[in-house]
């Protein structure tokens, strides 16, 4: 094992300077607001979304289902947890039986009286490119605003260009660049 450093951006949105459009989902998709019975479903979507992505190297727990279960328990168990900013996206085409397929997840925490933080925006790979990331972030931001937050931040791995572009298009601004150390496997030369 070796140590590698991953560049991460802290991005922030200020509700005073940005108008948020209403989120829209294509036919068959729906938002499911937080309920404790959905915790395992959030963990599964988180695992499916991140297990093959760079973030699972930065945060090893995202590459293991048990790690995602533990992480969801920790997030939902915090006093600063904001249920109104925590959502699943579920896909259930008309005529098919419930519960459908969960394909997006996001969680929200308060970091003070007016500052919120988005945790783990995840869209399952087979459902990317459909506008679900934009929709779930907007849905979460509306929940933050209703909870009294004035600003919201998130952190994103800089190499995740689609996510960085999405956040910029919504009005997030780069506030700080950080480096996260993570253990990575090193190839051995024979």
Rosetta constraint file for C-alpha pairs under 8 A:
AtomPair CA 1 CA 183 HARMONIC 6.21 0.50
AtomPair CA 1 CA 184 HARMONIC 5.56 0.50
AtomPair CA 1 CA 185 HARMONIC 4.60 0.50
AtomPair CA 1 CA 186 HARMONIC 5.52 0.50
AtomPair CA 2 CA 183 HARMONIC 5.51 0.50
AtomPair CA 2 CA 184 HARMONIC 5.33 0.50
AtomPair CA 2 CA 185 HARMONIC 6.05 0.50
AtomPair CA 2 CA 186 HARMONIC 5.81 0.50
AtomPair CA 3 CA 181 HARMONIC 6.55 0.50
AtomPair CA 3 CA 182 HARMONIC 5.69 0.50
AtomPair CA 3 CA 183 HARMONIC 4.59 0.50
AtomPair CA 3 CA 184 HARMONIC 5.95 0.50
AtomPair CA 4 CA 181 HARMONIC 5.69 0.50
AtomPair CA 4 CA 182 HARMONIC 5.49 0.50
AtomPair CA 4 CA 183 HARMONIC 6.21 0.50
AtomPair CA 4 CA 184 HARMONIC 6.43 0.50
AtomPair CA 5 CA 179 HARMONIC 5.87 0.50
AtomPair CA 5 CA 180 HARMONIC 5.41 0.50
AtomPair CA 5 CA 181 HARMONIC 4.47 0.50
AtomPair CA 5 CA 182 HARMONIC 6.28 0.50
AtomPair CA 6 CA 58 HARMONIC 6.92 0.50
AtomPair CA 6 CA 157 HARMONIC 7.05 0.50
AtomPair CA 6 CA 158 HARMONIC 7.89 0.50
AtomPair CA 6 CA 179 HARMONIC 5.37 0.50
AtomPair CA 6 CA 180 HARMONIC 5.14 0.50
AtomPair CA 6 CA 181 HARMONIC 6.43 0.50
AtomPair CA 6 CA 182 HARMONIC 7.57 0.50
AtomPair CA 7 CA 157 HARMONIC 6.08 0.50
AtomPair CA 7 CA 158 HARMONIC 5.58 0.50
AtomPair CA 7 CA 159 HARMONIC 7.61 0.50
AtomPair CA 7 CA 177 HARMONIC 6.89 0.50
AtomPair CA 7 CA 178 HARMONIC 5.85 0.50
AtomPair CA 7 CA 179 HARMONIC 4.61 0.50
AtomPair CA 7 CA 180 HARMONIC 6.53 0.50
AtomPair CA 8 CA 155 HARMONIC 6.53 0.50
AtomPair CA 8 CA 156 HARMONIC 5.48 0.50
AtomPair CA 8 CA 157 HARMONIC 4.30 0.50
AtomPair CA 8 CA 158 HARMONIC 5.00 0.50
AtomPair CA 8 CA 177 HARMONIC 5.78 0.50
AtomPair CA 8 CA 178 HARMONIC 5.16 0.50
AtomPair CA 8 CA 179 HARMONIC 5.83 0.50
AtomPair CA 8 CA 180 HARMONIC 7.03 0.50
AtomPair CA 9 CA 155 HARMONIC 5.50 0.50
AtomPair CA 9 CA 156 HARMONIC 5.34 0.50
AtomPair CA 9 CA 157 HARMONIC 6.27 0.50
AtomPair CA 9 CA 158 HARMONIC 5.90 0.50
AtomPair CA 9 CA 174 HARMONIC 6.59 0.50
AtomPair CA 9 CA 175 HARMONIC 7.47 0.50
AtomPair CA 9 CA 176 HARMONIC 5.93 0.50
AtomPair CA 9 CA 177 HARMONIC 4.71 0.50
AtomPair CA 9 CA 178 HARMONIC 6.24 0.50
AtomPair CA 10 CA 153 HARMONIC 6.82 0.50
AtomPair CA 10 CA 154 HARMONIC 5.81 0.50
AtomPair CA 10 CA 155 HARMONIC 4.48 0.50
AtomPair CA 10 CA 156 HARMONIC 6.67 0.50
AtomPair CA 10 CA 174 HARMONIC 6.08 0.50
AtomPair CA 10 CA 175 HARMONIC 5.62 0.50
AtomPair CA 10 CA 176 HARMONIC 5.21 0.50
AtomPair CA 10 CA 177 HARMONIC 6.32 0.50
AtomPair CA 10 CA 178 HARMONIC 7.56 0.50
AtomPair CA 11 CA 153 HARMONIC 5.48 0.50
AtomPair CA 11 CA 154 HARMONIC 5.53 0.50
AtomPair CA 11 CA 155 HARMONIC 6.20 0.50
AtomPair CA 11 CA 156 HARMONIC 7.80 0.50
AtomPair CA 11 CA 167 HARMONIC 7.85 0.50
AtomPair CA 11 CA 172 HARMONIC 5.65 0.50
AtomPair CA 11 CA 173 HARMONIC 5.17 0.50
AtomPair CA 11 CA 174 HARMONIC 4.45 0.50
AtomPair CA 11 CA 175 HARMONIC 5.41 0.50
AtomPair CA 11 CA 176 HARMONIC 7.21 0.50
AtomPair CA 12 CA 151 HARMONIC 6.93 0.50
AtomPair CA 12 CA 152 HARMONIC 5.61 0.50
AtomPair CA 12 CA 153 HARMONIC 4.10 0.50
AtomPair CA 12 CA 154 HARMONIC 6.51 0.50
AtomPair CA 12 CA 172 HARMONIC 4.91 0.50
AtomPair CA 12 CA 173 HARMONIC 5.31 0.50
AtomPair CA 12 CA 174 HARMONIC 6.62 0.50
AtomPair CA 12 CA 175 HARMONIC 6.58 0.50
AtomPair CA 13 CA 18 HARMONIC 7.57 0.50
AtomPair CA 13 CA 151 HARMONIC 5.61 0.50
AtomPair CA 13 CA 152 HARMONIC 5.43 0.50
AtomPair CA 13 CA 153 HARMONIC 6.30 0.50
AtomPair CA 13 CA 171 HARMONIC 5.98 0.50
AtomPair CA 13 CA 172 HARMONIC 4.40 0.50
AtomPair CA 13 CA 173 HARMONIC 6.33 0.50
AtomPair CA 14 CA 18 HARMONIC 6.47 0.50
AtomPair CA 14 CA 150 HARMONIC 6.17 0.50
AtomPair CA 14 CA 151 HARMONIC 4.47 0.50
AtomPair CA 14 CA 152 HARMONIC 6.76 0.50
AtomPair CA 14 CA 172 HARMONIC 7.77 0.50
AtomPair CA 15 CA 19 HARMONIC 7.09 0.50
AtomPair CA 15 CA 145 HARMONIC 7.60 0.50
AtomPair CA 15 CA 150 HARMONIC 5.54 0.50
AtomPair CA 15 CA 151 HARMONIC 5.96 0.50
AtomPair CA 16 CA 150 HARMONIC 7.17 0.50
AtomPair CA 18 CA 171 HARMONIC 6.35 0.50
AtomPair CA 20 CA 138 HARMONIC 7.08 0.50
AtomPair CA 20 CA 142 HARMONIC 7.84 0.50
AtomPair CA 20 CA 170 HARMONIC 7.78 0.50
AtomPair CA 21 CA 138 HARMONIC 7.48 0.50
AtomPair CA 22 CA 138 HARMONIC 7.11 0.50
AtomPair CA 22 CA 139 HARMONIC 7.71 0.50
AtomPair CA 23 CA 134 HARMONIC 7.54 0.50
AtomPair CA 23 CA 135 HARMONIC 4.70 0.50
AtomPair CA 23 CA 136 HARMONIC 7.35 0.50
AtomPair CA 23 CA 138 HARMONIC 5.67 0.50
AtomPair CA 23 CA 139 HARMONIC 6.03 0.50
AtomPair CA 24 CA 135 HARMONIC 5.94 0.50
AtomPair CA 25 CA 29 HARMONIC 5.86 0.50
AtomPair CA 25 CA 30 HARMONIC 6.84 0.50
AtomPair CA 25 CA 131 HARMONIC 7.55 0.50
AtomPair CA 25 CA 132 HARMONIC 6.96 0.50
AtomPair CA 25 CA 135 HARMONIC 6.68 0.50
AtomPair CA 26 CA 130 HARMONIC 7.99 0.50
AtomPair CA 27 CA 93 HARMONIC 7.53 0.50
AtomPair CA 28 CA 91 HARMONIC 5.52 0.50
AtomPair CA 28 CA 92 HARMONIC 5.19 0.50
AtomPair CA 28 CA 93 HARMONIC 4.54 0.50
AtomPair CA 28 CA 94 HARMONIC 6.36 0.50
AtomPair CA 29 CA 89 HARMONIC 6.66 0.50
AtomPair CA 29 CA 90 HARMONIC 5.60 0.50
AtomPair CA 29 CA 91 HARMONIC 4.43 0.50
AtomPair CA 29 CA 92 HARMONIC 6.37 0.50
AtomPair CA 29 CA 93 HARMONIC 7.61 0.50
AtomPair CA 30 CA 89 HARMONIC 5.66 0.50
AtomPair CA 30 CA 90 HARMONIC 5.40 0.50
AtomPair CA 30 CA 91 HARMONIC 6.54 0.50
AtomPair CA 31 CA 87 HARMONIC 6.48 0.50
AtomPair CA 31 CA 88 HARMONIC 5.79 0.50
AtomPair CA 31 CA 89 HARMONIC 4.77 0.50
AtomPair CA 31 CA 90 HARMONIC 6.40 0.50
AtomPair CA 32 CA 87 HARMONIC 5.66 0.50
AtomPair CA 32 CA 88 HARMONIC 5.06 0.50
AtomPair CA 32 CA 89 HARMONIC 6.15 0.50
AtomPair CA 32 CA 90 HARMONIC 7.02 0.50
AtomPair CA 33 CA 83 HARMONIC 7.41 0.50
AtomPair CA 33 CA 84 HARMONIC 6.97 0.50
AtomPair CA 33 CA 86 HARMONIC 6.38 0.50
AtomPair CA 33 CA 87 HARMONIC 4.83 0.50
AtomPair CA 33 CA 88 HARMONIC 6.62 0.50
AtomPair CA 34 CA 38 HARMONIC 6.78 0.50
AtomPair CA 34 CA 83 HARMONIC 5.43 0.50
AtomPair CA 34 CA 84 HARMONIC 7.06 0.50
AtomPair CA 34 CA 86 HARMONIC 5.48 0.50
AtomPair CA 34 CA 87 HARMONIC 5.65 0.50
AtomPair CA 34 CA 88 HARMONIC 7.55 0.50
AtomPair CA 35 CA 39 HARMONIC 7.32 0.50
AtomPair CA 35 CA 83 HARMONIC 7.72 0.50
AtomPair CA 38 CA 42 HARMONIC 6.26 0.50
AtomPair CA 39 CA 43 HARMONIC 6.35 0.50
AtomPair CA 39 CA 69 HARMONIC 7.92 0.50
AtomPair CA 39 CA 72 HARMONIC 6.57 0.50
AtomPair CA 39 CA 73 HARMONIC 7.35 0.50
AtomPair CA 39 CA 76 HARMONIC 7.91 0.50
AtomPair CA 40 CA 44 HARMONIC 6.22 0.50
AtomPair CA 40 CA 69 HARMONIC 6.53 0.50
AtomPair CA 40 CA 72 HARMONIC 7.86 0.50
AtomPair CA 41 CA 45 HARMONIC 6.27 0.50
AtomPair CA 41 CA 102 HARMONIC 7.28 0.50
AtomPair CA 42 CA 46 HARMONIC 6.06 0.50
AtomPair CA 42 CA 72 HARMONIC 7.18 0.50
AtomPair CA 42 CA 88 HARMONIC 6.75 0.50
AtomPair CA 42 CA 105 HARMONIC 5.98 0.50
AtomPair CA 43 CA 47 HARMONIC 6.17 0.50
AtomPair CA 43 CA 65 HARMONIC 7.15 0.50
AtomPair CA 43 CA 68 HARMONIC 5.02 0.50
AtomPair CA 43 CA 69 HARMONIC 4.97 0.50
AtomPair CA 43 CA 71 HARMONIC 7.76 0.50
AtomPair CA 43 CA 72 HARMONIC 5.91 0.50
AtomPair CA 44 CA 48 HARMONIC 6.16 0.50
AtomPair CA 44 CA 65 HARMONIC 6.66 0.50
AtomPair CA 44 CA 68 HARMONIC 7.20 0.50
AtomPair CA 44 CA 69 HARMONIC 7.55 0.50
AtomPair CA 45 CA 49 HARMONIC 5.90 0.50
AtomPair CA 45 CA 102 HARMONIC 6.55 0.50
AtomPair CA 45 CA 103 HARMONIC 6.13 0.50
AtomPair CA 45 CA 104 HARMONIC 6.32 0.50
AtomPair CA 45 CA 105 HARMONIC 6.39 0.50
AtomPair CA 45 CA 122 HARMONIC 7.08 0.50
AtomPair CA 45 CA 123 HARMONIC 7.42 0.50
AtomPair CA 45 CA 124 HARMONIC 6.58 0.50
AtomPair CA 46 CA 50 HARMONIC 6.14 0.50
AtomPair CA 46 CA 62 HARMONIC 7.14 0.50
AtomPair CA 46 CA 68 HARMONIC 6.45 0.50
AtomPair CA 46 CA 104 HARMONIC 7.86 0.50
AtomPair CA 46 CA 105 HARMONIC 6.57 0.50
AtomPair CA 46 CA 120 HARMONIC 7.38 0.50
AtomPair CA 46 CA 122 HARMONIC 5.75 0.50
AtomPair CA 46 CA 123 HARMONIC 7.84 0.50
AtomPair CA 46 CA 124 HARMONIC 7.98 0.50
AtomPair CA 47 CA 51 HARMONIC 5.48 0.50
AtomPair CA 47 CA 62 HARMONIC 5.86 0.50
AtomPair CA 47 CA 63 HARMONIC 6.36 0.50
AtomPair CA 47 CA 64 HARMONIC 6.52 0.50
AtomPair CA 47 CA 65 HARMONIC 5.48 0.50
AtomPair CA 47 CA 68 HARMONIC 5.92 0.50
AtomPair CA 48 CA 124 HARMONIC 5.71 0.50
AtomPair CA 48 CA 125 HARMONIC 7.74 0.50
AtomPair CA 49 CA 53 HARMONIC 7.71 0.50
AtomPair CA 49 CA 104 HARMONIC 7.97 0.50
AtomPair CA 49 CA 122 HARMONIC 5.18 0.50
AtomPair CA 49 CA 123 HARMONIC 5.32 0.50
AtomPair CA 49 CA 124 HARMONIC 4.34 0.50
AtomPair CA 49 CA 125 HARMONIC 6.25 0.50
AtomPair CA 50 CA 54 HARMONIC 7.69 0.50
AtomPair CA 50 CA 55 HARMONIC 6.37 0.50
AtomPair CA 50 CA 56 HARMONIC 5.89 0.50
AtomPair CA 50 CA 62 HARMONIC 5.84 0.50
AtomPair CA 50 CA 63 HARMONIC 6.39 0.50
AtomPair CA 50 CA 122 HARMONIC 6.95 0.50
AtomPair CA 51 CA 55 HARMONIC 7.96 0.50
AtomPair CA 51 CA 56 HARMONIC 5.61 0.50
AtomPair CA 51 CA 62 HARMONIC 5.96 0.50
AtomPair CA 51 CA 63 HARMONIC 4.10 0.50
AtomPair CA 51 CA 64 HARMONIC 6.84 0.50
AtomPair CA 52 CA 56 HARMONIC 6.83 0.50
AtomPair CA 52 CA 63 HARMONIC 7.15 0.50
AtomPair CA 53 CA 57 HARMONIC 7.54 0.50
AtomPair CA 54 CA 58 HARMONIC 6.58 0.50
AtomPair CA 54 CA 157 HARMONIC 7.93 0.50
AtomPair CA 54 CA 160 HARMONIC 7.82 0.50
AtomPair CA 55 CA 59 HARMONIC 5.80 0.50
AtomPair CA 55 CA 60 HARMONIC 7.84 0.50
AtomPair CA 55 CA 62 HARMONIC 7.07 0.50
AtomPair CA 55 CA 157 HARMONIC 7.03 0.50
AtomPair CA 56 CA 60 HARMONIC 5.04 0.50
AtomPair CA 56 CA 61 HARMONIC 6.87 0.50
AtomPair CA 56 CA 62 HARMONIC 4.85 0.50
AtomPair CA 56 CA 63 HARMONIC 4.69 0.50
AtomPair CA 57 CA 63 HARMONIC 7.49 0.50
AtomPair CA 57 CA 182 HARMONIC 7.18 0.50
AtomPair CA 57 CA 183 HARMONIC 7.90 0.50
AtomPair CA 57 CA 184 HARMONIC 6.96 0.50
AtomPair CA 58 CA 180 HARMONIC 7.22 0.50
AtomPair CA 58 CA 181 HARMONIC 7.56 0.50
AtomPair CA 58 CA 182 HARMONIC 5.60 0.50
AtomPair CA 59 CA 63 HARMONIC 7.69 0.50
AtomPair CA 59 CA 182 HARMONIC 7.47 0.50
AtomPair CA 60 CA 64 HARMONIC 7.27 0.50
AtomPair CA 60 CA 67 HARMONIC 7.76 0.50
AtomPair CA 61 CA 65 HARMONIC 7.79 0.50
AtomPair CA 61 CA 66 HARMONIC 7.63 0.50
AtomPair CA 61 CA 67 HARMONIC 4.16 0.50
AtomPair CA 61 CA 68 HARMONIC 5.94 0.50
AtomPair CA 61 CA 71 HARMONIC 7.49 0.50
AtomPair CA 62 CA 67 HARMONIC 6.14 0.50
AtomPair CA 62 CA 68 HARMONIC 5.57 0.50
AtomPair CA 63 CA 67 HARMONIC 7.32 0.50
AtomPair CA 63 CA 68 HARMONIC 7.78 0.50
AtomPair CA 64 CA 68 HARMONIC 6.35 0.50
AtomPair CA 65 CA 69 HARMONIC 6.23 0.50
AtomPair CA 66 CA 70 HARMONIC 6.18 0.50
AtomPair CA 67 CA 71 HARMONIC 6.06 0.50
AtomPair CA 68 CA 72 HARMONIC 6.08 0.50
AtomPair CA 69 CA 73 HARMONIC 6.26 0.50
AtomPair CA 70 CA 74 HARMONIC 6.26 0.50
AtomPair CA 71 CA 75 HARMONIC 6.17 0.50
AtomPair CA 72 CA 76 HARMONIC 5.99 0.50
AtomPair CA 73 CA 77 HARMONIC 5.85 0.50
AtomPair CA 74 CA 78 HARMONIC 6.47 0.50
AtomPair CA 75 CA 81 HARMONIC 6.61 0.50
AtomPair CA 75 CA 107 HARMONIC 7.83 0.50
AtomPair CA 75 CA 109 HARMONIC 7.81 0.50
AtomPair CA 76 CA 81 HARMONIC 5.86 0.50
AtomPair CA 77 CA 81 HARMONIC 7.13 0.50
AtomPair CA 80 CA 109 HARMONIC 5.32 0.50
AtomPair CA 80 CA 110 HARMONIC 4.96 0.50
AtomPair CA 80 CA 111 HARMONIC 7.08 0.50
AtomPair CA 81 CA 108 HARMONIC 6.20 0.50
AtomPair CA 81 CA 109 HARMONIC 4.53 0.50
AtomPair CA 81 CA 110 HARMONIC 6.44 0.50
AtomPair CA 82 CA 86 HARMONIC 6.71 0.50
AtomPair CA 82 CA 107 HARMONIC 7.65 0.50
AtomPair CA 82 CA 108 HARMONIC 5.25 0.50
AtomPair CA 82 CA 109 HARMONIC 5.27 0.50
AtomPair CA 82 CA 110 HARMONIC 6.67 0.50
AtomPair CA 82 CA 144 HARMONIC 7.63 0.50
AtomPair CA 82 CA 147 HARMONIC 7.79 0.50
AtomPair CA 83 CA 107 HARMONIC 7.79 0.50
AtomPair CA 83 CA 108 HARMONIC 7.11 0.50
AtomPair CA 84 CA 108 HARMONIC 7.87 0.50
AtomPair CA 84 CA 140 HARMONIC 7.15 0.50
AtomPair CA 84 CA 143 HARMONIC 4.66 0.50
AtomPair CA 84 CA 144 HARMONIC 6.90 0.50
AtomPair CA 84 CA 146 HARMONIC 7.91 0.50
AtomPair CA 84 CA 147 HARMONIC 7.36 0.50
AtomPair CA 85 CA 106 HARMONIC 7.57 0.50
AtomPair CA 85 CA 107 HARMONIC 6.03 0.50
AtomPair CA 85 CA 108 HARMONIC 4.93 0.50
AtomPair CA 85 CA 109 HARMONIC 7.91 0.50
AtomPair CA 85 CA 139 HARMONIC 7.19 0.50
AtomPair CA 85 CA 140 HARMONIC 4.17 0.50
AtomPair CA 85 CA 141 HARMONIC 6.66 0.50
AtomPair CA 85 CA 142 HARMONIC 7.41 0.50
AtomPair CA 85 CA 143 HARMONIC 4.54 0.50
AtomPair CA 85 CA 144 HARMONIC 5.68 0.50
AtomPair CA 86 CA 105 HARMONIC 7.59 0.50
AtomPair CA 86 CA 106 HARMONIC 5.44 0.50
AtomPair CA 86 CA 107 HARMONIC 4.11 0.50
AtomPair CA 86 CA 108 HARMONIC 5.51 0.50
AtomPair CA 86 CA 140 HARMONIC 6.30 0.50
AtomPair CA 87 CA 104 HARMONIC 7.93 0.50
AtomPair CA 87 CA 105 HARMONIC 5.75 0.50
AtomPair CA 87 CA 106 HARMONIC 5.49 0.50
AtomPair CA 87 CA 107 HARMONIC 6.60 0.50
AtomPair CA 87 CA 136 HARMONIC 7.15 0.50
AtomPair CA 87 CA 139 HARMONIC 7.80 0.50
AtomPair CA 87 CA 140 HARMONIC 7.02 0.50
AtomPair CA 88 CA 102 HARMONIC 6.81 0.50
AtomPair CA 88 CA 103 HARMONIC 7.38 0.50
AtomPair CA 88 CA 104 HARMONIC 5.36 0.50
AtomPair CA 88 CA 105 HARMONIC 4.56 0.50
AtomPair CA 88 CA 106 HARMONIC 6.76 0.50
AtomPair CA 88 CA 136 HARMONIC 7.89 0.50
AtomPair CA 89 CA 102 HARMONIC 5.81 0.50
AtomPair CA 89 CA 103 HARMONIC 5.62 0.50
AtomPair CA 89 CA 104 HARMONIC 4.67 0.50
AtomPair CA 89 CA 105 HARMONIC 6.45 0.50
AtomPair CA 89 CA 132 HARMONIC 7.83 0.50
AtomPair CA 89 CA 136 HARMONIC 7.37 0.50
AtomPair CA 90 CA 100 HARMONIC 6.41 0.50
AtomPair CA 90 CA 101 HARMONIC 5.48 0.50
AtomPair CA 90 CA 102 HARMONIC 4.23 0.50
AtomPair CA 90 CA 103 HARMONIC 5.82 0.50
AtomPair CA 90 CA 104 HARMONIC 7.14 0.50
AtomPair CA 91 CA 100 HARMONIC 5.43 0.50
AtomPair CA 91 CA 101 HARMONIC 5.07 0.50
AtomPair CA 91 CA 102 HARMONIC 6.18 0.50
AtomPair CA 91 CA 103 HARMONIC 6.97 0.50
AtomPair CA 92 CA 96 HARMONIC 6.35 0.50
AtomPair CA 92 CA 97 HARMONIC 7.41 0.50
AtomPair CA 92 CA 98 HARMONIC 6.76 0.50
AtomPair CA 92 CA 99 HARMONIC 6.98 0.50
AtomPair CA 92 CA 100 HARMONIC 4.31 0.50
AtomPair CA 92 CA 101 HARMONIC 6.45 0.50
AtomPair CA 93 CA 100 HARMONIC 7.65 0.50
AtomPair CA 96 CA 100 HARMONIC 7.51 0.50
AtomPair CA 103 CA 123 HARMONIC 5.73 0.50
AtomPair CA 103 CA 124 HARMONIC 5.15 0.50
AtomPair CA 103 CA 127 HARMONIC 6.60 0.50
AtomPair CA 104 CA 121 HARMONIC 7.61 0.50
AtomPair CA 104 CA 122 HARMONIC 5.52 0.50
AtomPair CA 104 CA 123 HARMONIC 4.40 0.50
AtomPair CA 104 CA 124 HARMONIC 6.33 0.50
AtomPair CA 104 CA 132 HARMONIC 7.18 0.50
AtomPair CA 104 CA 133 HARMONIC 7.54 0.50
AtomPair CA 104 CA 136 HARMONIC 7.42 0.50
AtomPair CA 105 CA 120 HARMONIC 7.41 0.50
AtomPair CA 105 CA 121 HARMONIC 5.91 0.50
AtomPair CA 105 CA 122 HARMONIC 5.23 0.50
AtomPair CA 105 CA 123 HARMONIC 6.67 0.50
AtomPair CA 105 CA 136 HARMONIC 7.48 0.50
AtomPair CA 106 CA 118 HARMONIC 7.15 0.50
AtomPair CA 106 CA 119 HARMONIC 6.23 0.50
AtomPair CA 106 CA 120 HARMONIC 5.67 0.50
AtomPair CA 106 CA 121 HARMONIC 4.70 0.50
AtomPair CA 106 CA 122 HARMONIC 6.54 0.50
AtomPair CA 106 CA 136 HARMONIC 7.00 0.50
AtomPair CA 106 CA 137 HARMONIC 7.41 0.50
AtomPair CA 106 CA 140 HARMONIC 7.28 0.50
AtomPair CA 107 CA 118 HARMONIC 5.95 0.50
AtomPair CA 107 CA 119 HARMONIC 5.02 0.50
AtomPair CA 107 CA 120 HARMONIC 6.58 0.50
AtomPair CA 107 CA 121 HARMONIC 7.45 0.50
AtomPair CA 107 CA 140 HARMONIC 7.66 0.50
AtomPair CA 108 CA 116 HARMONIC 6.93 0.50
AtomPair CA 108 CA 117 HARMONIC 5.80 0.50
AtomPair CA 108 CA 118 HARMONIC 4.82 0.50
AtomPair CA 108 CA 119 HARMONIC 5.85 0.50
AtomPair CA 108 CA 140 HARMONIC 7.25 0.50
AtomPair CA 108 CA 144 HARMONIC 7.62 0.50
AtomPair CA 109 CA 116 HARMONIC 5.65 0.50
AtomPair CA 109 CA 117 HARMONIC 5.25 0.50
AtomPair CA 109 CA 118 HARMONIC 6.60 0.50
AtomPair CA 109 CA 119 HARMONIC 7.45 0.50
AtomPair CA 110 CA 114 HARMONIC 7.67 0.50
AtomPair CA 110 CA 115 HARMONIC 6.05 0.50
AtomPair CA 110 CA 116 HARMONIC 4.30 0.50
AtomPair CA 110 CA 117 HARMONIC 6.17 0.50
AtomPair CA 110 CA 149 HARMONIC 7.92 0.50
AtomPair CA 111 CA 115 HARMONIC 5.28 0.50
AtomPair CA 111 CA 116 HARMONIC 5.27 0.50
AtomPair CA 111 CA 117 HARMONIC 6.58 0.50
AtomPair CA 112 CA 116 HARMONIC 7.18 0.50
AtomPair CA 113 CA 148 HARMONIC 7.52 0.50
AtomPair CA 113 CA 149 HARMONIC 6.82 0.50
AtomPair CA 114 CA 148 HARMONIC 6.27 0.50
AtomPair CA 114 CA 149 HARMONIC 4.11 0.50
AtomPair CA 114 CA 150 HARMONIC 5.13 0.50
AtomPair CA 114 CA 151 HARMONIC 6.44 0.50
AtomPair CA 115 CA 149 HARMONIC 5.42 0.50
AtomPair CA 115 CA 150 HARMONIC 6.22 0.50
AtomPair CA 115 CA 151 HARMONIC 5.04 0.50
AtomPair CA 115 CA 152 HARMONIC 5.55 0.50
AtomPair CA 115 CA 153 HARMONIC 7.66 0.50
AtomPair CA 116 CA 144 HARMONIC 6.75 0.50
AtomPair CA 116 CA 149 HARMONIC 6.11 0.50
AtomPair CA 116 CA 150 HARMONIC 7.99 0.50
AtomPair CA 116 CA 151 HARMONIC 6.33 0.50
AtomPair CA 116 CA 152 HARMONIC 4.49 0.50
AtomPair CA 116 CA 153 HARMONIC 6.40 0.50
AtomPair CA 117 CA 152 HARMONIC 5.31 0.50
AtomPair CA 117 CA 153 HARMONIC 4.88 0.50
AtomPair CA 117 CA 154 HARMONIC 5.59 0.50
AtomPair CA 118 CA 152 HARMONIC 7.07 0.50
AtomPair CA 118 CA 153 HARMONIC 6.30 0.50
AtomPair CA 118 CA 154 HARMONIC 5.12 0.50
AtomPair CA 119 CA 154 HARMONIC 6.86 0.50
AtomPair CA 121 CA 133 HARMONIC 7.36 0.50
AtomPair CA 121 CA 137 HARMONIC 7.49 0.50
AtomPair CA 122 CA 133 HARMONIC 7.53 0.50
AtomPair CA 123 CA 127 HARMONIC 6.61 0.50
AtomPair CA 123 CA 128 HARMONIC 6.29 0.50
AtomPair CA 123 CA 132 HARMONIC 7.19 0.50
AtomPair CA 123 CA 133 HARMONIC 6.49 0.50
AtomPair CA 124 CA 128 HARMONIC 6.69 0.50
AtomPair CA 127 CA 132 HARMONIC 7.67 0.50
AtomPair CA 128 CA 132 HARMONIC 7.04 0.50
AtomPair CA 128 CA 133 HARMONIC 7.73 0.50
AtomPair CA 131 CA 135 HARMONIC 6.26 0.50
AtomPair CA 132 CA 136 HARMONIC 6.03 0.50
AtomPair CA 133 CA 137 HARMONIC 6.18 0.50
AtomPair CA 133 CA 166 HARMONIC 7.88 0.50
AtomPair CA 134 CA 138 HARMONIC 6.17 0.50
AtomPair CA 134 CA 166 HARMONIC 6.79 0.50
AtomPair CA 134 CA 170 HARMONIC 7.87 0.50
AtomPair CA 135 CA 139 HARMONIC 6.11 0.50
AtomPair CA 136 CA 140 HARMONIC 6.11 0.50
AtomPair CA 137 CA 141 HARMONIC 6.11 0.50
AtomPair CA 138 CA 142 HARMONIC 6.23 0.50
AtomPair CA 139 CA 143 HARMONIC 6.50 0.50
AtomPair CA 140 CA 144 HARMONIC 6.32 0.50
AtomPair CA 141 CA 145 HARMONIC 6.20 0.50
AtomPair CA 141 CA 152 HARMONIC 7.66 0.50
AtomPair CA 142 CA 146 HARMONIC 6.21 0.50
AtomPair CA 143 CA 147 HARMONIC 6.17 0.50
AtomPair CA 144 CA 148 HARMONIC 6.58 0.50
AtomPair CA 144 CA 149 HARMONIC 5.42 0.50
AtomPair CA 144 CA 150 HARMONIC 7.99 0.50
AtomPair CA 144 CA 152 HARMONIC 7.63 0.50
AtomPair CA 145 CA 149 HARMONIC 5.05 0.50
AtomPair CA 145 CA 150 HARMONIC 6.46 0.50
AtomPair CA 153 CA 172 HARMONIC 7.93 0.50
AtomPair CA 156 CA 160 HARMONIC 7.21 0.50
AtomPair CA 156 CA 163 HARMONIC 7.44 0.50
AtomPair CA 156 CA 164 HARMONIC 7.02 0.50
AtomPair CA 158 CA 164 HARMONIC 7.06 0.50
AtomPair CA 160 CA 164 HARMONIC 6.35 0.50
AtomPair CA 161 CA 165 HARMONIC 6.03 0.50
AtomPair CA 162 CA 166 HARMONIC 6.13 0.50
AtomPair CA 163 CA 167 HARMONIC 6.21 0.50
AtomPair CA 164 CA 168 HARMONIC 6.23 0.50
AtomPair CA 165 CA 169 HARMONIC 6.12 0.50
AtomPair CA 166 CA 170 HARMONIC 6.45 0.50
AtomPair CA 167 CA 171 HARMONIC 6.56 0.50
AtomPair CA 167 CA 172 HARMONIC 5.34 0.50
AtomPair CA 168 CA 172 HARMONIC 4.88 0.50
AtomPair CA 168 CA 173 HARMONIC 6.30 0.50
